[in-house]
Amino acid sequence: MQRLIQSSSVLAVRGALTIHSAPSALRTHIEWALADILGVTTRCEWTPQMLKAGTYKCTLTWRDRAGVAAAIASALRSWHYLYFEVQEDTNSGGELFRFTPELGIHHAMTDLTGAVLVSENQINEILRNSFDEESIRSGIARALGEDWENEIERFRGINHQEFAHLRAI
């Protein structure tokens, strides 16, 4: 009998890690943790993060098995001073993890365009725990990860400003 669907742990997925801010002292430790998870030596191209003095940023992409993004997010969230997001994409959607020291970790499922999906179970939970329109709006915002998005967006804005400056030169 031919197997039509491979198990999700065998499927190759695309992943991307963006560390928006990491203290200089953690850079080597981060690379060691990534190498341990990915099974290969990783060397991030660290550049100074203009928004937070003394910190650095980097982006890393990979193709590997499903679940690598979750493993990376779990490993990196133990270092309180990081701001990062890690996304894993398959042909049917993906997962997004975002972390800030103030908010902690946020996990969401995403569609093929990277938009956050809110499940029926999440909506039912929000409605069960909400008593008015404001608490429903707050619950949906939490499920979408709006606070995390707003916190991390300021780091993305710095990257766009740097790019715009380079284009103007």
TIFIMAR-290801 format. One line per 8 residues: number of its first residue (from 1); for each residue x, y, z of N, C-alpha, C, O, CB. Coordinates in nm, 2 decimals. Glycine has a CB too. Layout:
N
NUM> X,Y,Z,X,Y,Z,X,Y,Z,X,Y,Z,X,Y,Z; ...
***
This chain:
169
1> 0.08,-0.12,0.00,0.00,0.00,0.00,0.09,0.12,0.00,0.18,0.13,0.08,-0.10,0.00,0.12; 0.06,0.22,-0.09,0.14,0.34,-0.10,0.09,0.44,0.01,-0.03,0.46,0.03,0.13,0.40,-0.24; 0.18,0.51,0.07,0.14,0.61,0.17,0.12,0.74,0.10,0.21,0.79,0.03,0.25,0.62,0.28; 0.00,0.79,0.11,-0.03,0.92,0.04,0.01,1.04,0.12,0.04,1.14,0.06,-0.18,0.92,0.02; 0.01,1.04,0.25,0.04,1.15,0.33,0.16,1.12,0.42,0.15,1.02,0.49,-0.08,1.20,0.41; 0.26,1.20,0.41,0.38,1.17,0.50,0.34,1.23,0.64,0.26,1.32,0.65,0.51,1.24,0.44; 0.41,1.18,0.74,0.39,1.23,0.87,0.45,1.37,0.88,0.54,1.41,0.81,0.45,1.14,0.98; 0.39,1.46,0.96,0.42,1.60,0.96,0.57,1.62,1.01,0.63,1.72,0.98,0.33,1.68,1.05
9> 0.62,1.53,1.08,0.76,1.54,1.13,0.86,1.52,1.02,0.98,1.55,1.04,0.79,1.45,1.25; 0.82,1.46,0.91,0.91,1.43,0.80,0.90,1.54,0.69,1.00,1.56,0.61,0.88,1.30,0.74; 0.79,1.61,0.69,0.77,1.71,0.58,0.88,1.83,0.60,0.90,1.87,0.71,0.63,1.77,0.58; 0.93,1.87,0.49,1.03,1.98,0.49,0.94,2.11,0.50,0.85,2.13,0.42,1.12,1.98,0.37; 0.98,2.19,0.59,0.91,2.32,0.61,1.01,2.43,0.60,1.13,2.41,0.62,0.83,2.33,0.74; 0.96,2.55,0.57,1.05,2.67,0.56,1.03,2.74,0.69,0.92,2.75,0.75,1.01,2.76,0.44; 1.14,2.80,0.74,1.13,2.87,0.87,1.22,2.99,0.86,1.31,3.00,0.79,1.17,2.78,0.98; 1.18,3.09,0.94,1.26,3.21,0.95,1.25,3.26,1.10,1.15,3.27,1.16,1.20,3.32,0.86
17> 1.37,3.30,1.15,1.39,3.35,1.28,1.44,3.50,1.26,1.54,3.52,1.19,1.48,3.27,1.37; 1.37,3.59,1.33,1.42,3.73,1.33,1.44,3.76,1.48,1.34,3.77,1.55,1.33,3.83,1.26; 1.56,3.79,1.51,1.59,3.84,1.65,1.61,3.99,1.63,1.70,4.04,1.57,1.73,3.77,1.71; 1.51,4.06,1.69,1.51,4.20,1.67,1.60,4.27,1.77,1.65,4.38,1.74,1.37,4.25,1.69; 1.63,4.21,1.88,1.71,4.27,1.98,1.77,4.17,2.07,1.69,4.09,2.14,1.64,4.38,2.06; 1.90,4.16,2.08,1.97,4.07,2.17,2.09,4.13,2.23,2.17,4.20,2.15,2.01,3.93,2.10; 2.12,4.13,2.36,2.24,4.18,2.41,2.36,4.11,2.35,2.36,3.99,2.32,2.24,4.17,2.57; 2.47,4.19,2.34,2.59,4.13,2.28,2.64,4.00,2.35,2.68,3.91,2.28,2.70,4.24,2.29
25> 2.63,4.00,2.48,2.68,3.88,2.55,2.60,3.75,2.52,2.65,3.64,2.54,2.67,3.91,2.70; 2.48,3.76,2.46,2.40,3.64,2.43,2.42,3.59,2.29,2.37,3.48,2.26,2.26,3.67,2.46; 2.49,3.67,2.21,2.49,3.63,2.06,2.55,3.49,2.05,2.49,3.41,1.97,2.58,3.73,1.99; 2.66,3.46,2.11,2.73,3.32,2.09,2.64,3.22,2.15,2.62,3.11,2.09,2.86,3.32,2.16; 2.57,3.24,2.26,2.49,3.14,2.33,2.36,3.11,2.24,2.32,3.00,2.23,2.44,3.19,2.46; 2.31,3.22,2.17,2.20,3.20,2.08,2.24,3.11,1.96,2.17,3.02,1.92,2.15,3.34,2.02; 2.36,3.14,1.91,2.41,3.06,1.79,2.43,2.91,1.84,2.40,2.82,1.76,2.54,3.11,1.74; 2.48,2.89,1.96,2.50,2.75,2.01,2.36,2.68,2.02,2.35,2.57,1.98,2.57,2.75,2.14
33> 2.26,2.75,2.07,2.13,2.69,2.09,2.07,2.66,1.95,2.01,2.55,1.94,2.03,2.79,2.16; 2.08,2.75,1.85,2.03,2.72,1.72,2.10,2.61,1.66,2.04,2.52,1.59,2.05,2.85,1.63; 2.23,2.60,1.67,2.31,2.48,1.62,2.26,2.35,1.68,2.25,2.25,1.61,2.46,2.50,1.64; 2.23,2.35,1.81,2.19,2.23,1.87,2.05,2.19,1.82,2.03,2.07,1.80,2.18,2.26,2.02; 1.96,2.28,1.79,1.83,2.25,1.74,1.83,2.21,1.59,1.77,2.11,1.55,1.74,2.37,1.76; 1.91,2.29,1.51,1.91,2.27,1.37,2.01,2.15,1.33,2.00,2.10,1.22,1.95,2.39,1.30; 2.10,2.12,1.42,2.19,2.01,1.39,2.31,2.05,1.30,2.38,1.97,1.25,2.12,1.90,1.32; 2.32,2.18,1.27,2.44,2.23,1.19,2.49,2.36,1.26,2.41,2.43,1.33,2.39,2.26,1.05
41> 2.61,2.39,1.24,2.67,2.51,1.29,2.60,2.63,1.23,2.59,2.64,1.10,2.82,2.52,1.27; 2.56,2.73,1.31,2.50,2.85,1.25,2.58,2.97,1.28,2.64,2.98,1.39,2.35,2.86,1.30; 2.58,3.06,1.19,2.66,3.18,1.21,2.56,3.30,1.17,2.54,3.31,1.05,2.79,3.19,1.13; 2.51,3.37,1.26,2.42,3.48,1.23,2.51,3.60,1.19,2.61,3.62,1.25,2.33,3.51,1.36; 2.45,3.68,1.10,2.52,3.81,1.06,2.45,3.91,1.15,2.35,3.97,1.12,2.50,3.84,0.91; 2.52,3.94,1.27,2.47,4.03,1.36,2.50,4.17,1.32,2.61,4.21,1.28,2.53,4.00,1.50; 2.40,4.26,1.33,2.42,4.40,1.30,2.36,4.48,1.42,2.27,4.43,1.49,2.35,4.45,1.17; 2.42,4.60,1.45,2.37,4.67,1.57,2.22,4.71,1.55,2.17,4.74,1.44,2.45,4.80,1.58
49> 2.15,4.70,1.66,2.01,4.74,1.67,2.00,4.89,1.71,2.04,4.92,1.83,1.92,4.65,1.76; 1.96,4.98,1.63,1.96,5.12,1.66,1.86,5.16,1.76,1.88,5.26,1.83,1.94,5.20,1.53; 1.76,5.08,1.78,1.65,5.12,1.87,1.69,5.10,2.02,1.65,5.17,2.11,1.53,5.04,1.84; 1.78,5.00,2.05,1.82,4.97,2.18,1.97,4.96,2.18,2.03,4.87,2.13,1.76,4.83,2.23; 2.04,5.06,2.24,2.18,5.06,2.25,2.24,4.94,2.31,2.19,4.89,2.41,2.23,5.19,2.33; 2.35,4.89,2.25,2.42,4.77,2.30,2.36,4.64,2.26,2.40,4.54,2.30,2.43,4.78,2.44; 2.26,4.64,2.17,2.19,4.52,2.13,2.21,4.50,1.98,2.25,4.59,1.91,2.05,4.52,2.16; 2.19,4.38,1.94,2.21,4.34,1.80,2.09,4.26,1.74,2.01,4.22,1.82,2.34,4.25,1.78
57> 2.08,4.26,1.61,1.97,4.19,1.54,2.03,4.10,1.44,2.14,4.12,1.39,1.87,4.29,1.48; 1.95,4.00,1.40,1.99,3.91,1.29,1.86,3.83,1.24,1.76,3.83,1.31,2.10,3.81,1.34; 1.88,3.78,1.12,1.77,3.70,1.06,1.84,3.57,1.01,1.95,3.57,0.96,1.70,3.77,0.94; 1.77,3.46,1.03,1.82,3.33,0.99,1.70,3.25,0.93,1.59,3.25,0.98,1.88,3.25,1.11; 1.72,3.18,0.82,1.62,3.10,0.75,1.67,2.96,0.75,1.79,2.93,0.75,1.58,3.15,0.61; 1.57,2.86,0.74,1.61,2.72,0.73,1.50,2.65,0.65,1.39,2.70,0.64,1.63,2.66,0.87; 1.53,2.53,0.61,1.44,2.42,0.56,1.47,2.30,0.64,1.58,2.25,0.64,1.45,2.40,0.41; 1.37,2.25,0.71,1.39,2.14,0.80,1.25,2.07,0.83,1.16,2.09,0.76,1.46,2.18,0.94
65> 1.25,1.99,0.93,1.13,1.92,0.97,1.03,2.01,1.05,1.07,2.12,1.09,1.17,1.80,1.06; 0.91,1.97,1.05,0.81,2.05,1.13,0.84,2.05,1.28,0.90,1.95,1.33,0.67,1.99,1.10; 0.81,2.16,1.34,0.84,2.17,1.49,0.96,2.24,1.53,0.99,2.27,1.64,0.84,2.03,1.54; 1.05,2.28,1.43,1.17,2.35,1.46,1.14,2.48,1.52,1.21,2.53,1.61,1.26,2.36,1.33; 1.04,2.55,1.46,1.01,2.69,1.51,0.97,2.68,1.66,1.01,2.77,1.74,0.90,2.75,1.43; 0.89,2.58,1.70,0.85,2.57,1.84,0.97,2.54,1.93,0.98,2.60,2.04,0.75,2.46,1.85; 1.07,2.46,1.88,1.19,2.43,1.96,1.27,2.55,1.97,1.33,2.58,2.08,1.27,2.32,1.89; 1.29,2.63,1.87,1.37,2.75,1.87,1.30,2.85,1.97,1.37,2.91,2.06,1.38,2.82,1.73
73> 1.17,2.87,1.96,1.10,2.96,2.05,1.11,2.92,2.19,1.13,3.01,2.28,0.95,2.97,2.01; 1.10,2.79,2.22,1.11,2.74,2.36,1.25,2.77,2.41,1.27,2.80,2.53,1.08,2.59,2.36; 1.35,2.75,2.33,1.49,2.77,2.37,1.52,2.92,2.40,1.58,2.95,2.50,1.59,2.71,2.27; 1.48,3.00,2.31,1.51,3.14,2.32,1.44,3.22,2.42,1.48,3.32,2.48,1.49,3.21,2.18; 1.32,3.17,2.45,1.24,3.25,2.55,1.29,3.24,2.69,1.25,3.32,2.78,1.09,3.20,2.55; 1.39,3.15,2.71,1.45,3.15,2.85,1.54,3.26,2.87,1.58,3.29,2.99,1.52,3.01,2.86; 1.58,3.33,2.77,1.67,3.45,2.78,1.58,3.58,2.78,1.53,3.61,2.68,1.78,3.46,2.67; 1.56,3.63,2.89,1.46,3.74,2.92,1.48,3.86,2.83,1.39,3.93,2.80,1.46,3.78,3.06
81> 1.60,3.89,2.79,1.63,4.02,2.72,1.61,4.02,2.57,1.64,4.12,2.51,1.77,4.06,2.75; 1.56,3.91,2.51,1.54,3.90,2.37,1.41,3.95,2.32,1.31,3.94,2.39,1.56,3.76,2.32; 1.41,4.01,2.20,1.28,4.04,2.13,1.30,3.96,2.00,1.39,3.98,1.92,1.26,4.19,2.10; 1.21,3.86,1.97,1.22,3.78,1.85,1.09,3.74,1.80,0.99,3.74,1.87,1.31,3.66,1.88; 1.09,3.69,1.68,0.97,3.62,1.62,1.03,3.51,1.53,1.13,3.53,1.46,0.88,3.72,1.54; 0.96,3.40,1.53,1.00,3.28,1.45,0.88,3.23,1.39,0.77,3.20,1.45,1.07,3.17,1.54; 0.89,3.20,1.26,0.78,3.16,1.18,0.82,3.03,1.10,0.93,3.02,1.05,0.73,3.26,1.08; 0.72,2.94,1.09,0.74,2.81,1.02,0.62,2.80,0.92,0.51,2.81,0.96,0.75,2.69,1.12
89> 0.66,2.78,0.79,0.55,2.77,0.69,0.56,2.64,0.62,0.66,2.59,0.58,0.57,2.89,0.59; 0.44,2.58,0.59,0.42,2.46,0.51,0.33,2.50,0.39,0.30,2.62,0.38,0.36,2.34,0.59; 0.30,2.40,0.31,0.21,2.43,0.20,0.07,2.45,0.24,-0.02,2.49,0.16,0.22,2.31,0.10; 0.04,2.43,0.37,-0.10,2.45,0.42,-0.12,2.55,0.53,-0.22,2.56,0.59,-0.15,2.32,0.47; -0.01,2.63,0.55,-0.02,2.73,0.66,0.11,2.72,0.75,0.21,2.67,0.70,-0.14,2.71,0.75; 0.10,2.77,0.87,0.22,2.76,0.95,0.19,2.80,1.09,0.08,2.81,1.14,0.32,2.85,0.89; 0.30,2.83,1.16,0.30,2.88,1.30,0.38,3.00,1.32,0.48,3.02,1.25,0.34,2.76,1.40; 0.34,3.08,1.41,0.42,3.21,1.44,0.43,3.21,1.59,0.34,3.20,1.67,0.34,3.33,1.39
97> 0.56,3.24,1.63,0.59,3.26,1.78,0.65,3.40,1.79,0.74,3.43,1.71,0.68,3.15,1.83; 0.60,3.48,1.88,0.66,3.61,1.91,0.69,3.62,2.06,0.62,3.57,2.14,0.56,3.73,1.86; 0.80,3.69,2.09,0.84,3.70,2.23,0.90,3.84,2.25,0.97,3.90,2.18,0.95,3.60,2.26; 0.85,3.90,2.36,0.91,4.02,2.42,0.93,4.00,2.57,0.85,3.92,2.63,0.82,4.15,2.39; 1.02,4.06,2.63,1.04,4.04,2.78,0.92,4.08,2.86,0.89,4.02,2.96,1.17,4.12,2.82; 0.85,4.19,2.82,0.74,4.24,2.89,0.62,4.15,2.88,0.54,4.13,2.97,0.71,4.38,2.85; 0.59,4.10,2.76,0.47,4.02,2.73,0.49,3.87,2.73,0.39,3.80,2.75,0.42,4.06,2.59; 0.61,3.82,2.72,0.63,3.68,2.72,0.61,3.63,2.58,0.63,3.70,2.48,0.54,3.61,2.82
105> 0.56,3.50,2.57,0.55,3.44,2.44,0.41,3.44,2.39,0.31,3.43,2.46,0.61,3.29,2.44; 0.39,3.45,2.26,0.26,3.44,2.19,0.28,3.34,2.08,0.37,3.34,2.00,0.21,3.58,2.14; 0.18,3.25,2.07,0.18,3.15,1.96,0.05,3.16,1.88,-0.05,3.17,1.94,0.20,3.00,2.02; 0.06,3.15,1.75,-0.06,3.15,1.67,-0.03,3.07,1.54,0.08,3.05,1.50,-0.09,3.30,1.62; -0.14,3.02,1.49,-0.14,2.95,1.36,-0.16,3.05,1.26,-0.23,3.16,1.28,-0.26,2.84,1.35; -0.10,3.03,1.14,-0.11,3.13,1.03,-0.16,3.06,0.90,-0.15,2.94,0.88,0.03,3.19,1.00; -0.21,3.14,0.81,-0.25,3.09,0.68,-0.14,3.10,0.58,-0.03,3.13,0.62,-0.38,3.17,0.63; -0.16,3.08,0.46,-0.06,3.08,0.36,0.01,3.22,0.33,0.12,3.23,0.29,-0.11,3.03,0.22
113> -0.07,3.32,0.37,-0.01,3.46,0.35,0.06,3.50,0.48,0.12,3.61,0.48,-0.12,3.55,0.32; 0.06,3.43,0.59,0.12,3.46,0.71,0.02,3.53,0.81,0.07,3.57,0.92,0.23,3.55,0.68; -0.10,3.55,0.77,-0.20,3.61,0.86,-0.24,3.52,0.97,-0.25,3.40,0.95,-0.33,3.65,0.78; -0.25,3.57,1.09,-0.29,3.49,1.21,-0.43,3.44,1.20,-0.52,3.52,1.16,-0.27,3.58,1.34; -0.45,3.32,1.23,-0.58,3.25,1.23,-0.63,3.24,1.37,-0.56,3.21,1.46,-0.58,3.12,1.16; -0.76,3.27,1.39,-0.83,3.25,1.52,-0.92,3.13,1.50,-1.01,3.14,1.42,-0.90,3.38,1.57; -0.91,3.03,1.58,-0.99,2.91,1.56,-1.13,2.92,1.63,-1.15,3.01,1.71,-0.91,2.79,1.62; -1.21,2.83,1.59,-1.35,2.82,1.65,-1.34,2.80,1.80,-1.41,2.87,1.87,-1.43,2.71,1.59
121> -1.25,2.72,1.85,-1.23,2.70,1.99,-1.19,2.83,2.06,-1.24,2.86,2.17,-1.13,2.59,2.02; -1.10,2.90,2.00,-1.05,3.03,2.06,-1.17,3.13,2.07,-1.19,3.20,2.17,-0.94,3.09,1.98; -1.25,3.14,1.96,-1.36,3.23,1.96,-1.46,3.19,2.07,-1.51,3.27,2.14,-1.43,3.23,1.82; -1.49,3.06,2.08,-1.59,3.01,2.18,-1.54,3.04,2.32,-1.61,3.08,2.41,-1.61,2.86,2.17; -1.41,3.03,2.34,-1.35,3.06,2.47,-1.36,3.21,2.50,-1.39,3.25,2.62,-1.20,3.01,2.48; -1.33,3.29,2.40,-1.34,3.44,2.42,-1.49,3.47,2.46,-1.51,3.55,2.55,-1.30,3.51,2.29; -1.58,3.42,2.38,-1.72,3.45,2.41,-1.77,3.40,2.55,-1.85,3.46,2.62,-1.81,3.39,2.30; -1.72,3.28,2.59,-1.75,3.22,2.72,-1.70,3.31,2.83,-1.77,3.32,2.94,-1.70,3.08,2.73
129> -1.59,3.37,2.81,-1.53,3.45,2.92,-1.55,3.60,2.91,-1.50,3.68,2.99,-1.38,3.43,2.92; -1.63,3.64,2.81,-1.66,3.79,2.79,-1.80,3.82,2.83,-1.89,3.74,2.82,-1.63,3.82,2.64; -1.81,3.95,2.88,-1.94,3.99,2.93,-1.99,4.11,2.85,-2.11,4.15,2.87,-1.93,4.02,3.08; -1.90,4.18,2.78,-1.94,4.30,2.70,-1.86,4.31,2.58,-1.77,4.23,2.55,-1.93,4.42,2.79; -1.89,4.41,2.49,-1.82,4.42,2.37,-1.67,4.45,2.39,-1.59,4.39,2.32,-1.88,4.54,2.29; -1.64,4.52,2.49,-1.49,4.56,2.51,-1.41,4.43,2.55,-1.30,4.42,2.50,-1.48,4.66,2.63; -1.47,4.34,2.63,-1.40,4.22,2.67,-1.39,4.13,2.55,-1.29,4.05,2.54,-1.46,4.15,2.78; -1.49,4.13,2.46,-1.48,4.05,2.34,-1.36,4.10,2.25,-1.28,4.02,2.20,-1.61,4.05,2.26
137> -1.36,4.23,2.23,-1.26,4.29,2.15,-1.12,4.27,2.21,-1.02,4.24,2.13,-1.28,4.45,2.14; -1.11,4.27,2.34,-0.98,4.25,2.41,-0.94,4.10,2.39,-0.82,4.07,2.36,-0.99,4.28,2.56; -1.03,4.01,2.40,-1.00,3.87,2.38,-0.96,3.84,2.24,-0.86,3.76,2.22,-1.12,3.78,2.41; -1.02,3.90,2.14,-0.98,3.88,2.00,-0.84,3.94,1.98,-0.76,3.88,1.91,-1.08,3.94,1.90; -0.82,4.06,2.03,-0.69,4.12,2.02,-0.58,4.03,2.08,-0.47,4.02,2.02,-0.69,4.26,2.08; -0.61,3.97,2.19,-0.51,3.88,2.25,-0.48,3.76,2.17,-0.37,3.72,2.15,-0.56,3.84,2.40; -0.59,3.70,2.11,-0.58,3.58,2.03,-0.50,3.62,1.90,-0.42,3.53,1.86,-0.71,3.53,1.99; -0.51,3.74,1.85,-0.44,3.78,1.73,-0.30,3.82,1.76,-0.21,3.82,1.68,-0.51,3.89,1.66
145> -0.27,3.84,1.89,-0.13,3.88,1.93,-0.11,4.03,1.90,0.01,4.07,1.87,-0.03,3.80,1.86; -0.21,4.12,1.91,-0.19,4.26,1.88,-0.09,4.33,1.96,-0.01,4.41,1.91,-0.32,4.33,1.89; -0.08,4.30,2.09,0.02,4.36,2.18,0.16,4.32,2.14,0.25,4.41,2.14,-0.01,4.32,2.33; 0.18,4.20,2.10,0.31,4.15,2.06,0.35,4.22,1.93,0.46,4.26,1.90,0.31,4.00,2.04; 0.25,4.22,1.84,0.27,4.28,1.71,0.31,4.43,1.72,0.40,4.47,1.65,0.14,4.27,1.62; 0.24,4.50,1.80,0.27,4.64,1.83,0.41,4.66,1.89,0.48,4.75,1.85,0.17,4.71,1.92; 0.45,4.58,1.98,0.58,4.59,2.04,0.69,4.56,1.94,0.79,4.63,1.94,0.59,4.49,2.16; 0.67,4.46,1.86,0.78,4.42,1.77,0.78,4.51,1.64,0.88,4.52,1.58,0.76,4.27,1.72
153> 0.67,4.57,1.61,0.66,4.65,1.49,0.76,4.77,1.50,0.81,4.81,1.39,0.52,4.70,1.47; 0.78,4.82,1.61,0.88,4.93,1.62,1.02,4.89,1.58,1.09,4.97,1.53,0.88,4.99,1.77; 1.05,4.76,1.61,1.18,4.71,1.56,1.18,4.70,1.41,1.28,4.73,1.34,1.21,4.58,1.63; 1.07,4.65,1.35,1.06,4.64,1.21,1.07,4.77,1.14,1.13,4.79,1.04,0.93,4.57,1.17; 1.01,4.87,1.20,1.02,5.01,1.15,1.16,5.06,1.14,1.19,5.13,1.04,0.93,5.10,1.24; 1.24,5.03,1.24,1.38,5.07,1.23,1.45,5.01,1.11,1.53,5.07,1.04,1.46,5.03,1.36; 1.42,4.88,1.08,1.48,4.81,0.97,1.44,4.88,0.84,1.52,4.90,0.75,1.44,4.67,0.96; 1.31,4.92,0.83,1.26,4.99,0.71,1.33,5.13,0.69,1.36,5.17,0.58,1.11,5.00,0.71
161> 1.35,5.20,0.80,1.41,5.33,0.80,1.56,5.32,0.75,1.60,5.40,0.67,1.41,5.40,0.94; 1.63,5.21,0.80,1.77,5.19,0.75,1.77,5.17,0.60,1.85,5.22,0.53,1.83,5.08,0.83; 1.67,5.08,0.55,1.67,5.05,0.41,1.64,5.18,0.33,1.70,5.20,0.23,1.56,4.94,0.39; 1.54,5.26,0.37,1.51,5.38,0.30,1.63,5.47,0.30,1.65,5.54,0.20,1.39,5.45,0.37; 1.70,5.48,0.41,1.82,5.57,0.41,1.92,5.52,0.30,1.98,5.60,0.23,1.88,5.57,0.55; 1.94,5.39,0.29,2.04,5.33,0.20,1.99,5.36,0.05,2.08,5.39,-0.03,2.06,5.18,0.22; 1.86,5.35,0.03,1.81,5.38,-0.11,1.83,5.53,-0.14,1.85,5.56,-0.26,1.66,5.34,-0.12; 1.82,5.61,-0.04,1.84,5.76,-0.07,1.98,5.80,-0.10,2.00,5.90,-0.16,1.79,5.84,0.05
169> 2.08,5.72,-0.06,2.22,5.75,-0.08,2.26,5.73,-0.22,2.38,5.76,-0.26,2.31,5.67,0.01
***
